[in-house]
Amino acid sequence: MFLTKHFVHITCLLTLCLSFWFLRNMESSQRLSVVCQRAYTSVNTFLHLNDENDDVLDRTQKRVRHSLSVLQTMLDQFNLDQIAISYNGGKDCLVMLILYLSVLHTRFNNQTLDEHHQLNAVMINYERQFPELVTFINDTTRQYSLHLDQYNTTLKEGFEEYLDKHTQIKTIIVGTRRTDPYARGLKDIQRTDSGWPDFVRVHPVVDWRYDEVWCFLLRANISYCSLYDEGFTSLGGVDTTIRNPYLLDKETGQYNPAYMLEKGDERERGGRQKRLT
């Protein structure tokens, strides 16, 4: 009798544990579809904003539509398991991520998204990072349902390690813009250069201008890293990044937020220099 009751008790505990595990996985699987739906709502609302006198808004809406088209073209060629996103918590990657999530909502039904749980993502960095950026990356990795592999090495070595580990990945979405180093000749979609790990690079925001990035983030109400509100405009490592001198208010001695930078395409990297010790 004692053994029977003991067995029943164990069986009940196992049932509860399995039920809890199942519910947690259900919540996890549903989350990606919800995240994609929210991103779609943000993007769609932004595209329906109307201000005839706002040239930046008009330009940015055109950029968004083109970026969505690039991502749709990518999805015509690759399935979801073959795609990864390169994510570092910066403003350009954030725009790219929101647009990607939005496209996934229009492309796949909830059941398909639920089955994937999380999106493939990779972060490669060899510098000492700002604590604020680390926190933001961790928070958004959870918020946007990313499975983020991190590598502390060079881009080339990091991609090699990532692709060796995830052999199914055939294409990686990258948040490079035309004003970034070595980005002048980039196309929307192209294979990597000779001597690099072989995969297809997708650059949905390559032609975006600085003010367009901020127009989207602000008008679409997308939360971004707090460092941008402290005068940083391009986030590198702690030892190679300072507040942008062009944002210094000489009267108050305070720095304006990144979105207030004028001539952003020329001055965006004004804070990317060796920090004085």
N, C-alpha and C positions, 0 to 999 in steps of 0.2 A: 504493500500500500504506500509506504514511504517513497519507494523508488518510483512508483507510478506518478505520485504528486510531484516529485522532484523532476521527472522527465517532462511533465506537463509545464512546470514552471520554466524550465530551460527552453522548451519549444515556444512558449509565449514570448520570452525574451528575444529569441532569435527572430520571431515574426516581427516584433516591434523594431528591432534593429534593421531588418530588411526593409520594412516599411519606411523607416526614417531615411535610409540610404536611397530608396526609390524616390521619395519626395524631394530630397535634396538634389538628386540628379534631374528630376523633372523641372525644378526651379532653375537649375543651371541651363538646361536645354532650352527652356522657354526664354531665358534672358536674352539670348542673341537676337531672336526675332523681335523682341520688344525694343532692344537697343537700335536695331535697324529701322524699325518703325518710327522711333523718336527722331533719328537722324533724318529720315525722309521728311517728316513733318517740319523740322527746322529748315531744311533746304527748300522745300516746296513753299513754305511761308516766305522765305527770303526772296524767292523768284517772283512772288506776287506783290512784293513791295512796289509802290509806284510814286516816283517823284521826278517829274519831267526836268527839273532844274538841277538834279544831282547826277553829274557826269560820272562820278566814281561808282555810284550804285549801278548805273546803266552798264558801264564797262565790266563791273564785277559779275553782274547777272549773265552777261555774255560769256565770261570766263567759266562760270559754273556750268553753263549748258555745254560748253565744249569739253570740259573736264569729264562730265557725266558721259558724254559720247565716247571719249577715249576709254573710259572704264567699261562701258558696254562692249566696245570692240574687243577689249581684252577678254571679257567673259564669253565672247563668241569663240575664242580660240582655246581657252583653258577652263577646266572645271575648278571648283572651289578648293579642292584638296591640293591642286597644283600651284596655288597662289599664296604668296606671303606678302606682308606689308612691312616695310622698313620704318620703324617708329622710334623717335628719340625724344618725344615730348615737346618739340619745338613748334612754333606757330605754323610753319609750312606743312609739316607732317600732320598736324592736327586738322588743318583744312582738308588735306588729302584723305585722312581717315574718315571724317564725317561724310564726305562725298562718296567714298567707297561703301560705307554702311548704307547710305541712302540708295545707291544703285542696287545693292543686294536685296533691299526691301522690294524693289520693283521687279527684280529678276527671279526671285525664288519665293516659294510659299513658306509659311511658317514652319511646316513640318520638316522641310529640307534644312532650314536654318537651325531648327532645334536639334537635328541629328548631328550637327557639327559642333554644337556647344560653344566653341571658341574659334577665333580666327588665327591663322598662322601669322606670327609676327617675329621680327628679329631686330635687335638693337646692337649696334657695334660702336664701341667707344673706348679710346685708350687714354683719356684724360681724367683727371680728378673732377668729379661733378659737383655742382652746387647742391646742397641739401634740399633746397626748395624744389629744384628740378627732379631730384630723385623721388621726393614725396609725390610730386605731380605725376610722374611716370607710373609709380605704383598705384596711385589712385585711379588714373585713367585706364590702366591695364585691366583693372577690375570693372570700372564703369563701362568700358566699351567691349568687354568680353574678349580680351586678347590672350592668346597663349604665347607669351613673349620669351624668346630665348635671348640671353644677353651674353656678349663676348667682349672681353677687355683686350682688344688688339686692334690691328689696322683693318681698314675696310676689306682689303683683298683677302687677308687671312681669315677674317670673321666670316665672310661669305663662303669661303672654302670650307670652313668648319661646319657652318650651318647646312650647306648643301650636302656635305658628307653624312651628316646626321639625318637630314630629311631629304632622302633621295627622290621623293615624289615631287618636290618643288621645282617648277619649270619657269616661273616668272615672279618677279619681286617688284612691288609698287614702291617708288622712291619719290620723296618730297623735294627733289632738287628743283631750284629755280634758275632761270637764265643768268641771273646776276651772281650765282655761286661760282667758286673757282672751278675751272675745267668744264663748265656747263654750256658754253656759248654755242656749240654745234649739236646739242642734243635734239633728238626727235621725240615725238610723243611716245612711240613704242619702237624699241630697237634692241638687238642683241648686244651683249657686253663686248668690249674690245678684245682683241687678241692678247693673250697673256693673263686674262682674268678668268675667274670661274665662269662657266658657260651657263647663262640664263638670259631670259628676256627681261629687259628693264622697261617699266612703264612709268612715264613722267606726266601725270595728269595736271600738275600745276606749274609746269616748266615755264610757261609764258606769263604767269601771274606777276603783276607789279606789287610793290610793297604796300601801297595804299589799298589795293584790292584785297590783299590778304586780311588787312585789318577791317576793311569794310564788311567782309563776310563774317569774321569772327564776332564783331560788335553787333552788327544788325541781325545776325542769326542767333545771338545770345549764347555763344559757345564759350564755356569757361576755359581759360588759358592759364599758363604758369604765372604765378604772382611776380616773378622777376621782371616781366615786361612792364609792370606798373611802377617799377623802381628805377627805370631809366636804361634797362638793358634792351637791346634791339636784335641781337644775334647771339644765341647762346652757345658758347664753346665751353671749354673747361674753366675751372676756377682760376687757374694760373695763366690763362690766355684770354680772359674776357673781363672788361671793365664796363662801367656804365658809359653810354654813348655821350661823348663831350658835347655833341650838338643838341642834346636835350637838357643841358644844364641851364637853369634859370639863374642868371648872374645876380639878380636882385635878391633872391631868397636863398640862393645856395643849394636849392633842391633840384632834383631831376624830374622832368616831366615823363609821363608814360610813353611807351614805345609808339603808340598809335598817333602821337602828336608830332612825330618826326617829319620834317619837310624834306623834300628831295630824297625820299627814302631809298630809292633804287641806287642812288649814288652814295648815301651816307649810312646805310643799314649796318655795314660792317665796321663802322667807325670805332666801335668798342672792342673789336677783335684784335687785341694786342697784348703783349706781355705785361702782366701786372707788376708794378713796381713794389719791391719788398723793403 
